[in-house]
Amino acid sequence: SLSLSWSQVLSKNAQFSVFLDLVQQQGWLANPMQRVYFADIDNYYIGNSESIPFYTSKQNTDVFQLADDIERLPDTRFKYPFGFRFNYYLNEKFTVRTYYRYYADDWGISSHTASVEVPFKVSPKFTLYPSYRFYNQTAADYFAPYETHVSSQEFYTSDYDLSKFNANQFGMGISYTDVFTQSHIWKFGLKSIDLKYNYYKRNTGLTANFVALGVKFLLD
């Protein structure tokens, strides 16, 4: 892999940076836990045969379709993302941090990522930082949904991380910083506490909630 970056202070309030990554992967790149079902091969099930007509229903609990194969993908992959960051200090209360990245690889995926974060200094010790992130991508050349691939293909996957989708992520964080480390727990001085929550949603139906907590201590 090769990473290149360049940053420039544009003014006392603005900073800009760009980056480029070149990544070559080689080896076993498929996930053996990802199953594939072919359109040209008969289906086989285990469990309650009376439930086969309702196999794809969310209420199905007693029948399982045997996979035709695991996913098969090339053993090489070349990735070339590039992007930029732009940060602007508005005043002593607000800062704007922006980010954009374009990604492409030789599997047919291309994507765009854009995000913005606006830290707001509530007091000398507390900062709120709302954020938003947008992502979209095209599907890999080897992706197709359930029972769409045919067994004569060389490469195939039904992993929806390699499908076409877009996603939105909304976040809110709060940070406490004690510059002079006045608070102590035994021999440890509390420097900072960061708590952040993110809500993530894809247009494919996937949703997720993330909570992250970070604590920084200094040993006296």
Secondary structure, 3 states (H helix, E strand, C coil): CEEEEEEEECCCCEEEEEEEEEEEEECCCCCCCCEECCCCCCCCEEECHHHHHHCCCCCCCCEEECCCEECECCCEEEECCEEEEEEEECCCCEEEEEEEEEEEECCCCEEEEEEEECCEECCCCEEECCEEEEEEECCCCCECCCCCCCCCCCCEECCHHHCCEEEEEEEEEEEEECCCCCCEECCEEEEEEEEEEEEEEECCCCEEEEEEEEEEEEEC
